[in-house]
């Protein structure tokens, strides 16, 4: 089995008017049991700073965000659960290394560090995740629901949410709007 861990799933145009319309999902885990990923281009409409204040975690006065740091909808599963995708730091309570450039942490201690000198260099805060049972993701890819590309830190952390789907599709090297959803079917 080929793993799609550390890859992006790019929603095909056929997912128009669904929860995953123009979604870009970063796959954090993919093995024989299934897959788990975080949608990385759908803001909730809440700033990370506001979320931290709601949790009674406060920014250091000298800290300022360099990008538009919105809390994202990570997916439809467990929307009350928070996740932080971030550049590597190994000292968090509940972290998983996804690649040399990316880790996933789901413990509150990293949120307390955001906005301080202990903050990861780059991060994405998301609520919820996308999940697939055994062989489900492979079937969806075979059914032309998703396209895949190897993830890069540039796309993950440095492209604004509004343009990420378009930028990810351009990495494929062709115009996604020219594709038929029937490719590969007899």
The 8 nearest C-alpha neighbors of each residue, nearest first, counted from 0:
[[1, 2, 31, 30, 137, 3, 29, 134],
 [2, 0, 3, 30, 29, 4, 137, 31],
 [1, 3, 4, 29, 0, 30, 28, 5],
 [2, 4, 6, 29, 5, 26, 1, 28],
 [3, 5, 26, 28, 29, 27, 6, 2],
 [6, 4, 26, 150, 27, 3, 97, 149],
 [7, 5, 149, 150, 3, 4, 148, 26],
 [8, 6, 25, 24, 148, 150, 147, 9],
 [7, 9, 147, 24, 23, 146, 145, 10],
 [8, 10, 23, 146, 145, 147, 22, 7],
 [11, 9, 145, 22, 21, 144, 8, 23],
 [10, 12, 13, 145, 144, 14, 9, 146],
 [11, 13, 14, 15, 10, 21, 176, 20],
 [12, 14, 11, 15, 180, 144, 10, 20],
 [15, 13, 20, 12, 17, 11, 16, 19],
 [14, 16, 20, 13, 17, 12, 21, 19],
 [15, 17, 20, 14, 18, 19, 13, 21],
 [18, 16, 20, 19, 15, 14, 13, 21],
 [17, 19, 20, 16, 14, 75, 22, 15],
 [18, 20, 22, 17, 21, 14, 10, 15],
 [19, 21, 15, 14, 17, 22, 18, 16],
 [22, 20, 10, 164, 19, 23, 12, 11],
 [23, 21, 19, 10, 20, 9, 24, 40],
 [22, 24, 9, 8, 38, 39, 164, 40],
 [25, 23, 38, 8, 37, 7, 39, 36],
 [24, 26, 7, 37, 36, 6, 38, 27],
 [27, 25, 36, 4, 5, 6, 28, 35],
 [28, 26, 36, 4, 35, 97, 5, 25],
 [27, 29, 35, 4, 34, 26, 30, 36],
 [30, 28, 34, 4, 2, 33, 3, 35],
 [29, 31, 32, 33, 2, 34, 28, 0],
 [30, 32, 33, 133, 29, 134, 0, 34],
 [33, 31, 133, 30, 132, 34, 29, 134],
 [34, 32, 133, 132, 131, 30, 31, 29],
 [33, 35, 29, 131, 28, 130, 30, 132],
 [36, 34, 130, 28, 129, 27, 26, 131],
 [37, 35, 26, 27, 129, 25, 128, 24],
 [36, 38, 73, 128, 25, 24, 39, 129],
 [39, 37, 24, 73, 23, 74, 40, 25],
 [40, 38, 24, 23, 37, 41, 73, 25],
 [39, 41, 160, 38, 23, 163, 42, 22],
 [40, 42, 71, 72, 39, 160, 43, 38],
 [43, 41, 71, 44, 70, 69, 72, 40],
 [42, 44, 71, 45, 72, 70, 41, 69],
 [43, 45, 42, 69, 46, 70, 71, 41],
 [46, 44, 70, 43, 69, 47, 49, 50],
 [45, 47, 69, 49, 48, 70, 68, 50],
 [48, 46, 50, 49, 70, 69, 68, 51],
 [47, 49, 51, 46, 50, 52, 58, 57],
 [50, 48, 52, 46, 51, 47, 53, 45],
 [51, 49, 47, 53, 52, 48, 54, 46],
 [50, 52, 56, 54, 48, 49, 53, 57],
 [51, 53, 55, 49, 54, 56, 50, 57],
 [54, 52, 50, 55, 51, 49, 56, 48],
 [53, 55, 51, 52, 56, 50, 57, 49],
 [56, 54, 52, 53, 51, 57, 50, 111],
 [57, 55, 51, 52, 54, 111, 58, 53],
 [56, 58, 52, 51, 55, 59, 114, 111],
 [59, 57, 114, 60, 115, 62, 56, 113],
 [58, 60, 62, 61, 115, 114, 57, 116],
 [61, 59, 62, 58, 63, 114, 57, 115],
 [60, 62, 59, 63, 58, 115, 114, 116],
 [63, 61, 59, 114, 60, 58, 115, 64],
 [64, 62, 65, 61, 114, 60, 58, 59],
 [63, 65, 66, 62, 68, 67, 114, 48],
 [64, 66, 63, 67, 68, 121, 62, 120],
 [67, 65, 68, 64, 157, 159, 69, 63],
 [66, 68, 69, 65, 64, 159, 46, 160],
 [69, 67, 66, 47, 46, 70, 64, 123],
 [68, 70, 46, 47, 45, 42, 67, 71],
 [69, 71, 124, 47, 125, 45, 42, 46],
 [72, 70, 42, 125, 43, 41, 73, 69],
 [71, 73, 126, 74, 125, 41, 43, 42],
 [74, 72, 38, 128, 37, 127, 125, 126],
 [75, 73, 128, 129, 127, 72, 76, 38],
 [74, 76, 127, 129, 128, 78, 77, 73],
 [75, 77, 128, 127, 74, 78, 129, 130],
 [76, 78, 127, 79, 80, 75, 128, 126],
 [127, 79, 77, 126, 80, 76, 75, 74],
 [78, 80, 77, 126, 127, 81, 76, 125],
 [81, 79, 127, 78, 126, 77, 82, 105],
 [82, 80, 126, 125, 105, 127, 79, 83],
 [83, 81, 105, 125, 124, 104, 126, 84],
 [82, 84, 124, 104, 123, 103, 85, 105],
 [85, 83, 103, 123, 122, 102, 104, 82],
 [86, 84, 122, 102, 121, 101, 83, 119],
 [85, 87, 101, 121, 100, 119, 102, 120],
 [88, 86, 102, 101, 100, 85, 89, 119],
 [89, 87, 90, 86, 119, 91, 102, 85],
 [88, 90, 91, 87, 94, 96, 102, 95],
 [89, 91, 88, 92, 94, 93, 109, 87],
 [92, 90, 93, 94, 89, 109, 108, 104],
 [91, 93, 106, 94, 90, 108, 104, 105],
 [92, 94, 106, 104, 91, 105, 95, 103],
 [95, 93, 104, 103, 91, 92, 102, 96],
 [94, 96, 103, 102, 97, 104, 93, 27],
 [95, 97, 102, 98, 101, 103, 94, 99],
 [96, 98, 102, 101, 27, 95, 5, 103],
 [99, 97, 101, 100, 96, 5, 102, 4],
 [98, 100, 101, 97, 87, 96, 102, 86],
 [101, 99, 98, 86, 87, 152, 102, 97],
 [102, 100, 86, 98, 97, 85, 87, 99],
 [101, 103, 96, 97, 85, 95, 87, 84],
 [104, 102, 84, 95, 94, 83, 85, 96],
 [103, 105, 94, 83, 93, 82, 106, 95],
 [104, 106, 82, 93, 81, 83, 94, 103],
 [107, 105, 93, 108, 104, 92, 109, 91],
 [106, 108, 110, 109, 111, 105, 92, 81],
 [109, 107, 111, 110, 106, 112, 91, 92],
 [110, 108, 112, 111, 107, 106, 113, 91],
 [109, 111, 113, 107, 112, 108, 51, 56],
 [110, 112, 108, 109, 113, 56, 107, 57],
 [113, 111, 118, 109, 110, 117, 115, 114],
 [114, 112, 118, 110, 115, 111, 109, 117],
 [113, 115, 58, 62, 59, 112, 118, 116],
 [114, 116, 117, 112, 118, 59, 113, 58],
 [115, 117, 118, 114, 112, 113, 62, 59],
 [118, 116, 115, 112, 119, 113, 114, 109],
 [119, 117, 113, 112, 115, 116, 114, 120],
 [120, 118, 121, 86, 85, 122, 117, 88],
 [119, 121, 86, 118, 122, 85, 87, 117],
 [122, 120, 119, 86, 85, 156, 123, 118],
 [123, 121, 85, 84, 119, 83, 86, 124],
 [122, 124, 84, 83, 85, 125, 121, 156],
 [123, 125, 83, 70, 82, 71, 122, 84],
 [126, 124, 71, 73, 82, 70, 72, 81],
 [125, 127, 81, 73, 78, 72, 80, 79],
 [128, 78, 126, 73, 77, 74, 76, 80],
 [127, 129, 74, 73, 37, 76, 36, 75],
 [130, 128, 74, 36, 35, 76, 37, 75],
 [129, 131, 35, 34, 128, 36, 132, 76],
 [132, 130, 34, 33, 135, 136, 35, 133],
 [131, 133, 33, 135, 134, 32, 34, 130],
 [132, 134, 33, 32, 135, 31, 131, 34],
 [135, 133, 137, 136, 138, 132, 33, 31],
 [136, 134, 138, 132, 137, 133, 131, 139],
 [137, 135, 139, 138, 134, 131, 140, 34],
 [136, 138, 140, 134, 135, 139, 141, 142],
 [139, 137, 141, 135, 136, 140, 142, 134],
 [140, 138, 142, 136, 144, 141, 137, 135],
 [139, 141, 143, 145, 137, 142, 138, 144],
 [140, 142, 138, 143, 139, 137, 144, 183],
 [141, 143, 139, 140, 144, 138, 145, 180],
 [144, 142, 140, 141, 145, 180, 139, 146],
 [143, 145, 139, 11, 140, 142, 10, 146],
 [146, 144, 10, 140, 9, 143, 11, 8],
 [145, 147, 9, 8, 10, 140, 11, 148],
 [148, 146, 8, 7, 9, 6, 145, 149],
 [147, 149, 7, 6, 150, 8, 146, 171],
 [148, 150, 6, 7, 5, 151, 147, 3],
 [151, 149, 6, 7, 5, 148, 152, 155],
 [150, 152, 153, 154, 155, 149, 6, 5],
 [151, 153, 155, 154, 156, 100, 150, 157],
 [154, 152, 157, 151, 155, 156, 158, 150],
 [155, 153, 151, 158, 152, 157, 156, 163],
 [156, 154, 152, 153, 151, 157, 158, 150],
 [155, 157, 153, 152, 154, 158, 121, 122],
 [156, 158, 153, 154, 155, 159, 152, 66],
 [159, 157, 154, 163, 156, 160, 162, 155],
 [158, 160, 161, 162, 163, 157, 67, 40],
 [161, 159, 40, 163, 162, 158, 41, 39],
 [160, 162, 159, 163, 40, 164, 41, 158],
 [163, 161, 165, 160, 159, 164, 166, 158],
 [162, 164, 166, 160, 165, 158, 167, 161],
 [165, 163, 167, 166, 162, 23, 21, 168],
 [164, 166, 168, 167, 163, 162, 169, 21],
 [167, 165, 163, 169, 168, 164, 162, 170],
 [168, 166, 164, 170, 169, 165, 163, 171],
 [167, 169, 165, 170, 171, 166, 164, 175],
 [168, 170, 166, 171, 167, 172, 165, 173],
 [171, 169, 167, 168, 172, 166, 148, 173],
 [172, 170, 169, 168, 173, 167, 148, 174],
 [173, 171, 170, 169, 174, 168, 175, 167],
 [174, 172, 171, 175, 169, 168, 170, 177],
 [173, 175, 176, 177, 169, 172, 178, 168],
 [174, 176, 177, 178, 173, 168, 12, 11],
 [175, 177, 174, 178, 12, 179, 173, 11],
 [178, 176, 175, 174, 179, 173, 180, 12],
 [179, 177, 175, 176, 180, 174, 182, 181],
 [178, 180, 181, 182, 177, 176, 13, 175],
 [179, 181, 182, 143, 178, 13, 11, 144],
 [180, 182, 179, 184, 183, 143, 178, 142],
 [183, 181, 184, 180, 179, 143, 178, 185],
 [182, 184, 181, 185, 143, 141, 142, 180],
 [185, 183, 182, 181, 142, 180, 141, 143],
 [184, 183, 181, 182, 142, 180, 141, 179]]
